[in-house]
C-alpha cells in the first residue's frame, strides 16, 4: 500500500480509522476489512472530476492508497449489473465513485472474458 499525503486531497467521504498493532498483519487486516466499506476514505485532488477519486484507508493515523488485493476484498460484494453506474450521489449531493476506477476496469475486463467464454460454450452446444 502506498502512503498518501492528505494535504494534497479533499475528503469526499470520510471513513473510520483502522487501528492495529505494529507491525501490521496485512492478511488479518484484509479479513477484517472484507466487504466493509466503512473503513474507506474517498479522496479527490482539488479541481479534478469524480473519475479521479481515490479510495484510501487510514491505519494508525496514516493514510494509505489501496492495492488491488484490498480493493477486491473490500468491494467484493459489489457486482456489475446491466447499466451499472460507477458514480453515486451522497445524501449531501456530493458525487463519488461506487468502486475505485482501477477495480471497475478490472471487473469489466473479467466480465467481458466471462461473456466471451459463455458465448463460445453456447455455440458448442448447438
Rosetta constraint file for C-alpha pairs under 8 A:
AtomPair CA 1 CA 64 HARMONIC 6.00 0.50
AtomPair CA 1 CA 65 HARMONIC 5.82 0.50
AtomPair CA 1 CA 66 HARMONIC 5.75 0.50
AtomPair CA 1 CA 67 HARMONIC 5.52 0.50
AtomPair CA 2 CA 64 HARMONIC 5.40 0.50
AtomPair CA 2 CA 65 HARMONIC 5.25 0.50
AtomPair CA 2 CA 66 HARMONIC 7.29 0.50
AtomPair CA 2 CA 67 HARMONIC 7.84 0.50
AtomPair CA 3 CA 62 HARMONIC 7.37 0.50
AtomPair CA 3 CA 63 HARMONIC 6.02 0.50
AtomPair CA 3 CA 64 HARMONIC 4.48 0.50
AtomPair CA 3 CA 65 HARMONIC 6.33 0.50
AtomPair CA 4 CA 62 HARMONIC 7.94 0.50
AtomPair CA 4 CA 63 HARMONIC 5.50 0.50
AtomPair CA 4 CA 64 HARMONIC 5.37 0.50
AtomPair CA 4 CA 65 HARMONIC 6.34 0.50
AtomPair CA 5 CA 9 HARMONIC 7.57 0.50
AtomPair CA 5 CA 63 HARMONIC 7.26 0.50
AtomPair CA 6 CA 10 HARMONIC 7.80 0.50
AtomPair CA 6 CA 63 HARMONIC 6.96 0.50
AtomPair CA 8 CA 45 HARMONIC 6.25 0.50
AtomPair CA 8 CA 46 HARMONIC 7.83 0.50
AtomPair CA 9 CA 43 HARMONIC 5.73 0.50
AtomPair CA 9 CA 44 HARMONIC 5.23 0.50
AtomPair CA 9 CA 45 HARMONIC 4.46 0.50
AtomPair CA 9 CA 46 HARMONIC 6.46 0.50
AtomPair CA 10 CA 43 HARMONIC 5.63 0.50
AtomPair CA 10 CA 44 HARMONIC 5.26 0.50
AtomPair CA 10 CA 45 HARMONIC 5.91 0.50
AtomPair CA 10 CA 46 HARMONIC 6.35 0.50
AtomPair CA 11 CA 41 HARMONIC 7.11 0.50
AtomPair CA 11 CA 42 HARMONIC 6.06 0.50
AtomPair CA 11 CA 43 HARMONIC 4.69 0.50
AtomPair CA 11 CA 44 HARMONIC 6.49 0.50
AtomPair CA 12 CA 41 HARMONIC 7.60 0.50
AtomPair CA 12 CA 42 HARMONIC 5.30 0.50
AtomPair CA 12 CA 43 HARMONIC 5.52 0.50
AtomPair CA 12 CA 44 HARMONIC 6.64 0.50
AtomPair CA 12 CA 94 HARMONIC 7.40 0.50
AtomPair CA 12 CA 96 HARMONIC 7.06 0.50
AtomPair CA 13 CA 41 HARMONIC 5.69 0.50
AtomPair CA 13 CA 42 HARMONIC 5.08 0.50
AtomPair CA 13 CA 43 HARMONIC 7.25 0.50
AtomPair CA 14 CA 40 HARMONIC 6.99 0.50
AtomPair CA 14 CA 41 HARMONIC 4.66 0.50
AtomPair CA 14 CA 42 HARMONIC 6.54 0.50
AtomPair CA 15 CA 37 HARMONIC 7.85 0.50
AtomPair CA 15 CA 38 HARMONIC 5.35 0.50
AtomPair CA 15 CA 39 HARMONIC 4.72 0.50
AtomPair CA 15 CA 40 HARMONIC 4.79 0.50
AtomPair CA 15 CA 41 HARMONIC 4.72 0.50
AtomPair CA 15 CA 42 HARMONIC 7.92 0.50
AtomPair CA 15 CA 57 HARMONIC 7.63 0.50
AtomPair CA 16 CA 38 HARMONIC 6.17 0.50
AtomPair CA 16 CA 39 HARMONIC 4.82 0.50
AtomPair CA 16 CA 40 HARMONIC 7.12 0.50
AtomPair CA 16 CA 41 HARMONIC 7.73 0.50
AtomPair CA 16 CA 58 HARMONIC 7.42 0.50
AtomPair CA 17 CA 39 HARMONIC 6.33 0.50
AtomPair CA 17 CA 57 HARMONIC 7.13 0.50
AtomPair CA 17 CA 58 HARMONIC 5.01 0.50
AtomPair CA 17 CA 59 HARMONIC 5.98 0.50
AtomPair CA 17 CA 60 HARMONIC 7.13 0.50
AtomPair CA 17 CA 61 HARMONIC 7.34 0.50
AtomPair CA 18 CA 39 HARMONIC 6.85 0.50
AtomPair CA 18 CA 57 HARMONIC 7.44 0.50
AtomPair CA 18 CA 58 HARMONIC 6.01 0.50
AtomPair CA 18 CA 59 HARMONIC 4.79 0.50
AtomPair CA 18 CA 60 HARMONIC 6.37 0.50
AtomPair CA 19 CA 59 HARMONIC 5.70 0.50
AtomPair CA 19 CA 60 HARMONIC 5.01 0.50
AtomPair CA 20 CA 24 HARMONIC 6.62 0.50
AtomPair CA 20 CA 59 HARMONIC 7.32 0.50
AtomPair CA 20 CA 60 HARMONIC 6.71 0.50
AtomPair CA 24 CA 29 HARMONIC 7.81 0.50
AtomPair CA 25 CA 29 HARMONIC 6.18 0.50
AtomPair CA 26 CA 30 HARMONIC 6.06 0.50
AtomPair CA 27 CA 31 HARMONIC 6.32 0.50
AtomPair CA 28 CA 32 HARMONIC 6.28 0.50
AtomPair CA 29 CA 33 HARMONIC 6.18 0.50
AtomPair CA 30 CA 34 HARMONIC 5.89 0.50
AtomPair CA 30 CA 70 HARMONIC 6.26 0.50
AtomPair CA 30 CA 73 HARMONIC 6.71 0.50
AtomPair CA 30 CA 74 HARMONIC 7.85 0.50
AtomPair CA 31 CA 73 HARMONIC 7.80 0.50
AtomPair CA 32 CA 36 HARMONIC 7.98 0.50
AtomPair CA 33 CA 37 HARMONIC 7.58 0.50
AtomPair CA 33 CA 39 HARMONIC 7.23 0.50
AtomPair CA 33 CA 73 HARMONIC 7.33 0.50
AtomPair CA 33 CA 74 HARMONIC 5.97 0.50
AtomPair CA 34 CA 73 HARMONIC 4.84 0.50
AtomPair CA 34 CA 74 HARMONIC 4.53 0.50
AtomPair CA 34 CA 75 HARMONIC 7.60 0.50
AtomPair CA 34 CA 76 HARMONIC 7.54 0.50
AtomPair CA 35 CA 73 HARMONIC 6.29 0.50
AtomPair CA 35 CA 74 HARMONIC 4.42 0.50
AtomPair CA 35 CA 75 HARMONIC 5.74 0.50
AtomPair CA 35 CA 76 HARMONIC 5.97 0.50
AtomPair CA 35 CA 77 HARMONIC 6.05 0.50
AtomPair CA 36 CA 74 HARMONIC 5.64 0.50
AtomPair CA 36 CA 75 HARMONIC 7.65 0.50
AtomPair CA 37 CA 74 HARMONIC 6.22 0.50
AtomPair CA 37 CA 75 HARMONIC 7.21 0.50
AtomPair CA 39 CA 57 HARMONIC 6.06 0.50
AtomPair CA 39 CA 58 HARMONIC 7.60 0.50
AtomPair CA 40 CA 55 HARMONIC 6.21 0.50
AtomPair CA 40 CA 56 HARMONIC 5.68 0.50
AtomPair CA 40 CA 57 HARMONIC 5.30 0.50
AtomPair CA 40 CA 58 HARMONIC 7.98 0.50
AtomPair CA 41 CA 55 HARMONIC 5.77 0.50
AtomPair CA 41 CA 56 HARMONIC 5.06 0.50
AtomPair CA 41 CA 57 HARMONIC 5.83 0.50
AtomPair CA 41 CA 58 HARMONIC 7.55 0.50
AtomPair CA 42 CA 53 HARMONIC 6.48 0.50
AtomPair CA 42 CA 54 HARMONIC 5.71 0.50
AtomPair CA 42 CA 55 HARMONIC 4.75 0.50
AtomPair CA 42 CA 56 HARMONIC 6.29 0.50
AtomPair CA 42 CA 96 HARMONIC 7.57 0.50
AtomPair CA 43 CA 53 HARMONIC 5.51 0.50
AtomPair CA 43 CA 54 HARMONIC 5.11 0.50
AtomPair CA 43 CA 55 HARMONIC 6.34 0.50
AtomPair CA 43 CA 56 HARMONIC 7.22 0.50
AtomPair CA 44 CA 48 HARMONIC 7.10 0.50
AtomPair CA 44 CA 49 HARMONIC 7.90 0.50
AtomPair CA 44 CA 50 HARMONIC 7.48 0.50
AtomPair CA 44 CA 52 HARMONIC 6.45 0.50
AtomPair CA 44 CA 53 HARMONIC 4.57 0.50
AtomPair CA 44 CA 54 HARMONIC 6.24 0.50
AtomPair CA 45 CA 52 HARMONIC 7.61 0.50
AtomPair CA 45 CA 53 HARMONIC 7.44 0.50
AtomPair CA 48 CA 52 HARMONIC 6.62 0.50
AtomPair CA 49 CA 53 HARMONIC 7.56 0.50
AtomPair CA 50 CA 87 HARMONIC 7.84 0.50
AtomPair CA 50 CA 95 HARMONIC 6.80 0.50
AtomPair CA 50 CA 96 HARMONIC 6.02 0.50
AtomPair CA 50 CA 97 HARMONIC 6.70 0.50
AtomPair CA 51 CA 97 HARMONIC 7.11 0.50
AtomPair CA 51 CA 101 HARMONIC 7.04 0.50
AtomPair CA 52 CA 101 HARMONIC 7.96 0.50
AtomPair CA 53 CA 96 HARMONIC 7.40 0.50
AtomPair CA 53 CA 97 HARMONIC 6.94 0.50
AtomPair CA 53 CA 100 HARMONIC 7.49 0.50
AtomPair CA 54 CA 65 HARMONIC 7.20 0.50
AtomPair CA 54 CA 100 HARMONIC 6.57 0.50
AtomPair CA 55 CA 65 HARMONIC 6.35 0.50
AtomPair CA 55 CA 66 HARMONIC 6.45 0.50
AtomPair CA 55 CA 100 HARMONIC 6.19 0.50
AtomPair CA 56 CA 63 HARMONIC 6.55 0.50
AtomPair CA 56 CA 64 HARMONIC 5.42 0.50
AtomPair CA 56 CA 65 HARMONIC 4.45 0.50
AtomPair CA 56 CA 66 HARMONIC 5.56 0.50
AtomPair CA 57 CA 63 HARMONIC 5.72 0.50
AtomPair CA 57 CA 64 HARMONIC 5.41 0.50
AtomPair CA 57 CA 65 HARMONIC 6.60 0.50
AtomPair CA 57 CA 66 HARMONIC 7.06 0.50
AtomPair CA 58 CA 62 HARMONIC 5.35 0.50
AtomPair CA 58 CA 63 HARMONIC 4.32 0.50
AtomPair CA 58 CA 64 HARMONIC 6.19 0.50
AtomPair CA 59 CA 63 HARMONIC 6.36 0.50
AtomPair CA 59 CA 64 HARMONIC 7.36 0.50
AtomPair CA 66 CA 70 HARMONIC 5.85 0.50
AtomPair CA 66 CA 71 HARMONIC 6.15 0.50
AtomPair CA 67 CA 71 HARMONIC 6.28 0.50
AtomPair CA 68 CA 72 HARMONIC 6.07 0.50
AtomPair CA 68 CA 103 HARMONIC 7.09 0.50
AtomPair CA 69 CA 73 HARMONIC 6.29 0.50
AtomPair CA 70 CA 74 HARMONIC 6.02 0.50
AtomPair CA 71 CA 75 HARMONIC 5.86 0.50
AtomPair CA 71 CA 76 HARMONIC 7.85 0.50
AtomPair CA 71 CA 100 HARMONIC 7.51 0.50
AtomPair CA 71 CA 103 HARMONIC 6.76 0.50
AtomPair CA 72 CA 76 HARMONIC 5.36 0.50
AtomPair CA 72 CA 103 HARMONIC 7.18 0.50
AtomPair CA 75 CA 99 HARMONIC 6.78 0.50
AtomPair CA 78 CA 99 HARMONIC 7.93 0.50
AtomPair CA 80 CA 84 HARMONIC 5.78 0.50
AtomPair CA 80 CA 107 HARMONIC 7.42 0.50
AtomPair CA 80 CA 108 HARMONIC 7.81 0.50
AtomPair CA 85 CA 98 HARMONIC 7.90 0.50
AtomPair CA 86 CA 97 HARMONIC 5.51 0.50
AtomPair CA 86 CA 98 HARMONIC 4.95 0.50
AtomPair CA 86 CA 99 HARMONIC 6.49 0.50
AtomPair CA 86 CA 104 HARMONIC 7.64 0.50
AtomPair CA 87 CA 95 HARMONIC 6.56 0.50
AtomPair CA 87 CA 96 HARMONIC 5.59 0.50
AtomPair CA 87 CA 97 HARMONIC 4.48 0.50
AtomPair CA 87 CA 98 HARMONIC 5.46 0.50
AtomPair CA 88 CA 95 HARMONIC 5.73 0.50
AtomPair CA 88 CA 96 HARMONIC 5.54 0.50
AtomPair CA 88 CA 97 HARMONIC 6.09 0.50
AtomPair CA 88 CA 98 HARMONIC 5.96 0.50
AtomPair CA 89 CA 93 HARMONIC 5.69 0.50
AtomPair CA 89 CA 94 HARMONIC 5.63 0.50
AtomPair CA 89 CA 95 HARMONIC 4.49 0.50
AtomPair CA 89 CA 96 HARMONIC 6.31 0.50
AtomPair CA 90 CA 94 HARMONIC 5.27 0.50
AtomPair CA 90 CA 95 HARMONIC 6.21 0.50
AtomPair CA 90 CA 96 HARMONIC 7.28 0.50
AtomPair CA 97 CA 101 HARMONIC 7.76 0.50
AtomPair CA 99 CA 103 HARMONIC 6.74 0.50
AtomPair CA 99 CA 104 HARMONIC 6.31 0.50
AtomPair CA 100 CA 104 HARMONIC 6.15 0.50
AtomPair CA 101 CA 105 HARMONIC 6.20 0.50
AtomPair CA 102 CA 106 HARMONIC 6.28 0.50
AtomPair CA 103 CA 107 HARMONIC 6.06 0.50
AtomPair CA 104 CA 108 HARMONIC 6.24 0.50
AtomPair CA 105 CA 109 HARMONIC 6.11 0.50
AtomPair CA 106 CA 110 HARMONIC 6.23 0.50
AtomPair CA 107 CA 111 HARMONIC 5.98 0.50
AtomPair CA 108 CA 112 HARMONIC 6.03 0.50
AtomPair CA 109 CA 113 HARMONIC 6.30 0.50
AtomPair CA 110 CA 114 HARMONIC 6.19 0.50
AtomPair CA 111 CA 115 HARMONIC 6.18 0.50
AtomPair CA 112 CA 116 HARMONIC 6.23 0.50
AtomPair CA 113 CA 117 HARMONIC 6.30 0.50
AtomPair CA 114 CA 118 HARMONIC 6.07 0.50
AtomPair CA 115 CA 119 HARMONIC 6.14 0.50
AtomPair CA 116 CA 120 HARMONIC 6.23 0.50
AtomPair CA 117 CA 121 HARMONIC 6.20 0.50
AtomPair CA 118 CA 122 HARMONIC 6.23 0.50
AtomPair CA 119 CA 123 HARMONIC 6.18 0.50
AtomPair CA 120 CA 124 HARMONIC 6.34 0.50
AtomPair CA 121 CA 125 HARMONIC 6.48 0.50
AtomPair CA 122 CA 126 HARMONIC 6.77 0.50
